[in-house]
Amino acid sequence: MTRWIAIPVLAASTAMASEDIADKYPQSELYDKPVEVIPHVFSAIGATAPPTYENAGHNNNLSFVLTGDGVVVVNGGASVRLAAALHEEIRAVTDQPVRLVINENGQGHAMLGNAYWADLGVDILAHVEAIEEVAENGDFILQGMMRYNRDKAEGTRVVAANLSFEDRHVVEMGDVTLEVLHLGSAHGPGDTQVWIPQWDIVIAGDIAFHERMPPIFADTCTSCWIETFDGPFTDLGATYVIPGHGHPTNMAQVTRYTSDYIKDLRDKIGAHIDEGGDLASAYYVDQSDWAHLDTFEELATKNAGRVFEEMEWE
């Protein structure tokens, strides 16, 4: 039996998410059991908190698509044990073999489980910049995961994708055509979206947030993120959105909590700079409108500081 999320849930309030919610699926390494978002598209929705031993690093969405002639998995998972747990759930709903894994970026929760899939002979696809990030930082990312995950990290090693793309890679499998896209600079290097036009659904990866605050990295270009989001990402016209983190939703929600948030923060920082404000006080610009988002306490001041450092040179 599978569970299917009805359309009203897709537009649910962000109040559903909380860092205080305990592991929803304690019998599995997964934080929660996969749900059928729309027919043939499933997602194991991760915690909206930072990665911890308790959630086994499952704080992002691990999705999979049944094509009729094989399964396409989106995200390798944060460890080989997490990847194996996802595979067990896939086997519970279909006899179709996993034929392709797509990494949404080069971060640990997207790629540290690659070793599990590679050992099964499954092809792994990632953007060229994500592969470069794994080559450069993979060992450091693995060490970070091992520190919080301890015994749950056993057997995990860094394995990069064996297939790459730059702008667009079309996967035709069974009855489904998937467009694997890099629409432009956004959250981080190699951001990847999986667009299924026949079903009006995009597995958006970390270009889109709505239940937790978007993290802004030291190398994130926030003006580029807005341009990519408001341009080619919005132009897809998706009805359904599976974000990188948080429950499946719609474009209005991820626009409000991604593009609108970044614009608001840039406006606040821009005004702060115009008034002669410095970095030390930039950390405390007013972000109270977003305080209900998960990871606000961890990210709000960091985001403000990084946007200040970006904008003072614009």
LUMFI-732894 format. One record per residue (C-alpha): residue in one letter; chain; x, y, z. Coordinates in nm, 4 decimals. Last residue first. Example, Ala and Ser with C-alpha at 12.3 -4.5 7.8 and 13.67 -1.06 7.14 Angstrom:
<recs>
 r c       xx       yy       zz
 S A   1.3670  -0.1060   0.7140
 A A   1.2300  -0.4500   0.7800
</recs>
This chain:
<recs>
 r c       xx       yy       zz
 E A   2.8169   4.5626  -0.5808
 W A   3.1087   4.5411  -0.3398
 E A   2.9152   4.6145  -0.0192
 M A   2.6443   4.3810  -0.1495
 E A   2.8249   4.0514  -0.1116
 E A   2.9729   4.1127   0.2334
 F A   2.6338   4.2456   0.3498
 V A   2.4584   3.9408   0.2022
 R A   2.6976   3.7168   0.3939
 G A   2.6379   3.8963   0.7211
 A A   2.2611   3.8858   0.6831
 N A   2.2611   3.5156   0.5994
 K A   2.4754   3.4351   0.9021
 T A   2.2398   3.6347   1.1250
 A A   1.9328   3.4489   0.9994
 L A   2.0830   3.1000   0.9726
 E A   2.0874   2.9016   1.2966
 E A   1.8021   3.0816   1.4728
 F A   1.5881   3.0798   1.1594
 T A   1.6508   2.7041   1.1138
 D A   1.2740   2.6477   1.0803
 L A   1.0801   2.9481   0.9563
 H A   0.8665   3.1378   1.2073
 A A   1.1247   3.4187   1.2317
 W A   1.0698   3.5241   0.8705
 D A   0.8882   3.8535   0.9273
 S A   1.1307   3.9175   1.2147
 Q A   1.4227   3.9654   0.9770
 D A   1.5181   4.3115   1.1067
 V A   1.8851   4.3860   1.0540
 Y A   2.0942   4.2313   1.3305
 Y A   2.3888   4.0828   1.1439
 A A   2.4332   4.4169   0.9673
 S A   2.5460   4.5710   1.2984
 A A   2.8867   4.4032   1.2910
 L A   2.9149   4.4407   0.9143
 D A   2.8927   4.8198   0.9182
 G A   2.6118   5.0676   0.8656
 G A   2.6703   5.3843   0.6657
 E A   2.3015   5.4569   0.6069
 D A   2.3278   5.3390   0.2473
 I A   2.4765   5.0122   0.3756
 H A   2.1785   4.9519   0.6064
 A A   1.9354   5.0375   0.3266
 G A   2.1039   4.7790   0.1045
 I A   2.1016   4.5249   0.3879
 K A   1.7282   4.5645   0.4365
 D A   1.6546   4.5529   0.0626
 R A   1.8818   4.2493   0.0223
 L A   1.6993   4.0735   0.3053
 D A   1.3606   4.1489   0.1500
 K A   1.4733   4.0323  -0.1933
 I A   1.6105   3.7092  -0.0452
 Y A   1.2844   3.6440   0.1385
 D A   1.0693   3.7203  -0.1664
 S A   1.2753   3.4839  -0.3833
 T A   1.2722   3.1996  -0.1318
 Y A   0.9815   3.2031   0.1121
 R A   0.7214   3.3758  -0.1006
 T A   0.8299   3.2141  -0.4260
 V A   0.8356   2.8712  -0.2615
 Q A   0.4761   2.9166  -0.1463
 A A   0.3375   3.0575  -0.4704
 M A   0.5111   2.7899  -0.6759
 N A   0.3335   2.4989  -0.5069
 T A   0.3950   2.2516  -0.2244
 P A   0.5727   1.9273  -0.1434
 H A   0.6843   1.9251   0.2208
 G A   1.0181   2.0551   0.3384
 H A   1.3719   2.0627   0.2025
 G A   1.5025   2.0505  -0.1552
 P A   1.1602   2.1538  -0.2771
 I A   0.9047   1.9199  -0.4358
 V A   0.6973   2.1612  -0.6421
 Y A   0.3617   2.0952  -0.8063
 T A   0.1876   2.3126  -1.0654
 A A   0.5111   2.3988  -1.2450
 G A   0.5071   2.6905  -1.4869
 L A   0.8627   2.6308  -1.6046
 D A   0.8888   3.0097  -1.6335
 T A   0.9278   3.0368  -1.2555
 F A   1.2597   2.8500  -1.2783
 P A   1.3733   3.0281  -1.5943
 G A   1.3240   3.3834  -1.4641
 D A   1.2178   3.4668  -1.1094
 F A   1.4333   3.1879  -0.9649
 T A   1.7367   3.2411  -1.1872
 E A   1.7364   3.6181  -1.1398
 I A   1.6730   3.5901  -0.7660
 W A   1.9582   3.3403  -0.7271
 C A   2.1863   3.5615  -0.9361
 S A   2.1200   3.8565  -0.7037
 T A   2.1912   3.6253  -0.4108
 C A   2.5291   3.5117  -0.5437
 T A   2.6230   3.2341  -0.3013
 D A   2.9976   3.1911  -0.2382
 A A   2.9860   3.2481   0.1388
 F A   2.6689   3.0429   0.1576
 I A   2.3120   3.1660   0.2014
 P A   2.0897   2.9127   0.3751
 P A   1.7194   2.9327   0.2850
 M A   1.5067   2.9458   0.6003
 R A   1.2975   2.6361   0.6561
 E A   0.9425   2.5644   0.5508
 H A   0.9390   2.7311   0.2070
 F A   1.2571   2.6675   0.0078
 A A   1.3423   2.6532  -0.3639
 I A   1.6747   2.6572  -0.5537
 D A   1.7808   2.3771  -0.3219
 G A   1.6346   2.0921  -0.5228
 A A   1.3382   2.1632  -0.7447
 I A   1.1760   1.8296  -0.8109
 V A   0.9428   1.9925  -1.0609
 I A   0.5915   1.8719  -1.1358
 D A   0.3587   1.9581  -1.4248
 W A   0.2908   1.5881  -1.4952
 Q A   0.3846   1.5860  -1.8662
 P A   0.6477   1.8523  -1.7947
 I A   0.8602   1.6417  -1.5584
 W A   1.1296   1.8847  -1.4454
 V A   1.4273   1.7713  -1.2379
 Q A   1.6194   2.0719  -1.1038
 T A   1.9927   2.0879  -1.0376
 D A   2.2081   2.3357  -0.8472
 G A   2.5671   2.2685  -0.9566
 P A   2.7364   2.5210  -0.7344
 G A   2.5145   2.6791  -0.4688
 H A   2.1795   2.8394  -0.3896
 A A   2.1252   3.0016  -0.7283
 S A   2.3351   3.0224  -1.0452
 G A   2.1466   2.9147  -1.3537
 L A   1.8764   2.6826  -1.4830
 H A   2.0734   2.3624  -1.4428
 L A   1.8202   2.1127  -1.5682
 V A   1.7421   1.7411  -1.5756
 E A   1.4416   1.7089  -1.8060
 L A   1.2484   1.3901  -1.7353
 T A   1.0462   1.2142  -2.0029
 V A   0.8224   0.9375  -1.8717
 D A   0.6468   0.6331  -2.0166
 G A   0.9461   0.4019  -1.9827
 M A   1.2608   0.6075  -1.9608
 E A   1.3528   0.9158  -2.1575
 V A   1.6087   1.1196  -1.9648
 V A   1.6921   1.4604  -2.1126
 H A   2.0021   1.6437  -1.9901
 R A   2.0079   2.0215  -1.9827
 D A   2.2605   2.2927  -1.8953
 E A   2.5963   2.1330  -1.8133
 F A   2.5712   1.7567  -1.7767
 S A   2.7657   1.4813  -1.6023
 L A   2.7650   1.1035  -1.5675
 N A   2.9910   0.9017  -1.3333
 A A   2.8753   1.0931  -1.0251
 A A   3.1363   1.1222  -0.7521
 V A   3.1934   0.8596  -0.4855
 V A   3.3017   0.9633  -0.1370
 R A   3.2851   0.6825   0.1157
 T A   3.0145   0.5581   0.3515
 G A   3.0636   0.2151   0.5051
 E A   2.9829   0.3187   0.8613
 A A   2.8368   0.6680   0.8849
 K A   2.5546   0.5505   1.1126
 D A   2.8194   0.4595   1.3697
 R A   2.9077   0.8296   1.4180
 N A   2.6461   1.0440   1.2411
 Y A   2.7478   1.3855   1.3755
 R A   3.1242   1.3562   1.3289
 M A   3.1031   1.1198   1.0316
 M A   2.8957   1.3727   0.8364
 G A   3.1587   1.6411   0.8864
 Q A   3.4343   1.4020   0.7799
 L A   3.2422   1.3180   0.4625
 I A   3.2038   1.6868   0.3717
 F A   3.5787   1.7423   0.4199
 D A   3.6572   1.4400   0.2015
 G A   3.4180   1.5618  -0.0683
 N A   3.5447   1.9205  -0.0789
 E A   3.7380   1.9573  -0.4037
 A A   3.6289   1.6500  -0.5975
 V A   3.2733   1.6791  -0.4641
 E A   3.2620   2.0465  -0.5609
 E A   3.3877   1.9642  -0.9102
 I A   3.1119   1.7054  -0.9483
 A A   2.8576   1.9659  -0.8417
 E A   3.0017   2.2055  -1.0985
 V A   2.9665   1.9451  -1.3758
 H A   2.6017   1.8855  -1.2872
 A A   2.5245   1.5408  -1.1549
 L A   2.4196   1.1979  -1.2844
 I A   2.4751   0.8618  -1.1140
 D A   2.4517   0.5351  -1.3060
 V A   2.3527   0.2297  -1.1006
 G A   2.6033  -0.0564  -1.0860
 L A   2.4900  -0.1760  -0.7427
 D A   2.8170  -0.0551  -0.5884
 A A   2.7489   0.2836  -0.7497
 W A   2.4150   0.3058  -0.5683
 Y A   2.5639   0.2479  -0.2243
 A A   2.8638   0.4711  -0.2979
 N A   2.6351   0.7567  -0.3979
 G A   2.5045   0.7857  -0.0411
 L A   2.7322   1.0832   0.0251
 M A   2.5822   1.2685  -0.2741
 A A   2.2752   1.4797  -0.2055
 H A   2.2878   1.4998   0.1734
 G A   2.6592   1.5745   0.1536
 Q A   2.6362   1.8719  -0.0786
 G A   2.7405   1.8519  -0.4445
 N A   2.4027   1.9412  -0.5953
 E A   2.0657   1.7819  -0.6857
 N A   2.2376   1.4444  -0.7337
 I A   2.0497   1.2248  -0.9827
 V A   2.0365   0.8454  -0.9470
 L A   1.9513   0.6288  -1.2472
 R A   1.8292   0.2760  -1.3240
 V A   1.6654   0.1675  -0.9985
 P A   1.4899  -0.1573  -1.0829
 Q A   1.1117  -0.1817  -1.1229
 D A   0.9570  -0.4297  -0.8798
 T A   0.7654  -0.1476  -0.7154
 V A   0.6228  -0.0162  -0.3865
 A A   0.8181  -0.2072  -0.1196
 R A   1.1315  -0.2143  -0.3355
 I A   1.1404   0.1655  -0.3260
 E A   1.1162   0.1578   0.0534
 E A   1.4148  -0.0764   0.0774
 H A   1.6048   0.1499  -0.1617
 L A   1.5438   0.4440   0.0697
 A A   1.6895   0.2497   0.3626
 A A   1.9899   0.1525   0.1508
 A A   2.0515   0.5175   0.0617
 L A   2.0330   0.6103   0.4313
 R A   2.2821   0.3380   0.5173
 V A   2.5113   0.4529   0.2370
 S A   2.5112   0.8014   0.3872
 A A   2.3617   1.1488   0.3312
 G A   2.1319   1.0423   0.0485
 G A   2.1972   0.9773  -0.3206
 N A   1.9513   1.2409  -0.4314
 V A   1.6757   1.2123  -0.6936
 V A   1.6085   0.8485  -0.7748
 V A   1.4884   0.7409  -1.1196
 V A   1.3122   0.4039  -1.1193
 G A   1.2795   0.1623  -1.4066
 D A   1.0706   0.0758  -1.7096
 G A   0.7265   0.1969  -1.5992
 T A   0.8695   0.5373  -1.5084
 L A   0.8434   0.5253  -1.1304
 V A   0.9996   0.8463  -0.9966
 F A   1.1992   0.8795  -0.6762
 S A   1.2589   1.1460  -0.4142
 L A   1.4898   1.1921  -0.1184
 N A   1.4027   1.5263   0.0385
 N A   1.6482   1.6898   0.2761
 N A   1.7167   1.6571   0.6473
 H A   1.8008   1.2873   0.6463
 G A   2.1379   1.3306   0.8155
 A A   2.0707   1.0372   1.0462
 N A   1.7711   1.2243   1.1943
 E A   1.8814   1.1513   1.5524
 Y A   2.2524   1.1754   1.4703
 T A   2.1903   1.5279   1.3452
 P A   2.1576   1.7182   1.0183
 P A   2.0077   2.0681   1.0635
 A A   1.6297   2.0860   1.1124
 T A   1.3648   2.0679   0.8398
 A A   1.3596   1.6912   0.8804
 G A   1.3451   1.4938   0.5581
 I A   1.0552   1.4172   0.3280
 A A   1.0802   1.0763   0.1648
 S A   0.9373   1.1648  -0.1753
 F A   0.7352   0.9688  -0.4300
 V A   0.6318   1.0395  -0.7883
 H A   0.4288   0.7701  -0.9709
 P A   0.0876   0.9330  -0.9049
 I A   0.1325   1.2665  -0.7288
 V A   0.3087   1.3177  -0.3983
 E A   0.3235   0.9469  -0.3168
 V A   0.4713   0.9430   0.0328
 P A   0.8080   0.8093   0.1442
 K A   0.8336   0.7145   0.5132
 D A   0.9898   0.9742   0.7394
 Y A   1.3288   1.0449   0.8978
 L A   1.4785   0.7533   0.7066
 E A   1.7092   0.5183   0.8954
 S A   1.3984   0.3093   0.9485
 Q A   1.2008   0.1724   1.2456
 P A   1.1939   0.5197   1.3963
 Y A   0.9811   0.6692   1.1168
 K A   0.8633   1.0137   1.2309
 D A   1.1851   1.1073   1.4122
 A A   1.0812   1.3666   1.6680
 I A   0.9263   1.7028   1.5812
 D A   1.1165   1.9822   1.7563
 E A   1.2671   2.1295   1.4394
 S A   0.9157   2.2137   1.3286
 A A   0.7246   2.1996   1.0042
 M A   0.3468   2.1995   0.9764
 A A   0.3317   2.5743   1.0450
 T A   0.4406   2.6228   0.6850
 S A   0.0749   2.5971   0.5896
 A A  -0.0346   2.3358   0.3425
 A A  -0.0545   2.3950  -0.0304
 L A   0.0485   2.0430  -0.1248
 V A  -0.1768   1.9135   0.1503
 P A  -0.4817   2.0422  -0.0351
 I A  -0.3774   1.8411  -0.3456
 A A  -0.4020   1.5002  -0.1835
 I A  -0.0818   1.3339  -0.0703
 W A  -0.0896   0.9684  -0.1632
 R A   0.0108   0.6861   0.0686
 T A   0.1177   0.3534  -0.0677
 M A   0.0000   0.0000   0.0000
</recs>
